[in-house]
Amino acid sequence: MYVIVIKYYRLLSFFLIIYSLPLNCLATLPPAVKNILSTNGIPHNSLGVLIQPVETSKPILAHNINQAFNPASVMKIITAYAALEILGPDYRWKTEFYTRGHLDNGILSGDLYVKGYGDPYLVEETLLPALRSLKIKGLKHITGHLVIDNSHFNLGNQHPGEFDNKPYRVYNAQPSALMTNFQATRFTIMPDASAGEVAISMWPESPDIKIDNAMQLVNGKCHGAYREPQMWFDGNGQETVARFKGRYSRNCAQRDFSRLVGKPSSLFYGAFYPAWKSLDGTLAGDVREDTVPKDARLFHTHRSKPLGDIIRLMNKHSNNVVSRQLMLTIAAEKQAAPGTPEKGRQAINEWMQNLGVDTGNFYIDNGSGLSRSSRISAHTLKQIMQHQWQSPWMPEIISSLSILGKDGTGRKRLKNSPLNGHMHLKTGLLDHVRTAAGFYHADNGRRYIFITLQNHKNIHKLTGTRIQDALIKWLDSH
């Protein structure tokens, strides 16, 4: 009798364990995925997968979903949604222009102060209307200096080369309260046949960047060494020299290269000065950095594009510095200025916990996913995506994601497949990290949350893409 009871309780315990772990035991990996893993010697625990209809609470495929992974740029899903929830889709960043001194008959006998609040999209086409407003309001000539106030954010001692020792690459751009052109300098190379030379220009025309042009214009096809200039940078802390060397074919078209060089204040000056001159404005002084003094007078406030538009620009093309600006803005709005990464982490964690989301396996570093320390589990990400689907801001979130085979970072994925256009997704890619998450739209009208997180040596190469594509095809077949 006791033996039977013991066996009964063991059997009951077995079934209780099975049903208490539905998140990990609902399904095994599809054969195609298992085959790729086996063929390439990739362990199953390197992959976390969760696929679930949006209207139910039970996944149709779940594998390692409580394990924390580095999500790479998939982390932007969290940052974008937190910004929408905390700030609202019509949130607009301001950029304030202050005058200090006497303004009479269009002449400011003093300095013009510009204070930034983190506008992620202050570029050439948005700056010019702001300067035009200054002119309309009666400012034409500035006898003093252009003074930049970047105090709304505080990054501490962060450096653009921290992540991979490539400080000039645009994906490593650091946030700034007054950010211009995503912190990038665009170098344009163009053959000038009439002058017999290669012309090189830059925008913004930063005063602390000089160009050393040693390029030679040559005949020949625009191919190989005749179209790939050598480019490097030398700096002494005050001035950076952009050096160009090599041969460039007169048969080549214009080429643009964007790199991180120059300080935020100098980049703003480089964008401001030529635009101000085009409006017949003058500036006698140079650019300086300081906080706005109490006796300065607010002259004009420029408003950015709404947040709902910004997250679309951010997610479609996975813009790292924009997502970092969002996290620091959240920090400044929720925890008081100056916005810092730590304040941003605290605000986002509190927001997630208030939603009832499990944050035990979650760590957001800078909001962009360009980090080796960021972590999230498929289960936690699924909770956020379920909440997104029920949110009033669902259309803004969905439209911000790239469309499989159509646009953004997913434009080349399954392009010639019947699955083209059937999924809105955010992709993530770092060395040894390949991730994707989004919403799959089936032919029968059903919608699915799709999450795949994988961390393994060289998984960022073709193998990781093949695994993701195999999972999407499996979902389509179900």
Helices and strands as residue ranges (DSSP letters): H 2-20, H 22-25, H 31-39, G 44-46, E 47-53, E 61-63, E 68-69, G 72-75, H 76-87, E 94-104, E 107-116, H 124-136, E 141-142, E 146-149, G 170-172, G 181-183, E 185-192, E 197-203, E 209-218, G 224-226, E 230-235, E 240-249, E 255-259, H 264-278, E 282-283, E 287-289, E 297-303, H 307-316, H 320-335, H 341-354, E 376-377, H 378-390, H 394-400, E 402-403, G 408-410, E 423-430, E 433-441, E 447-455, H 462-476
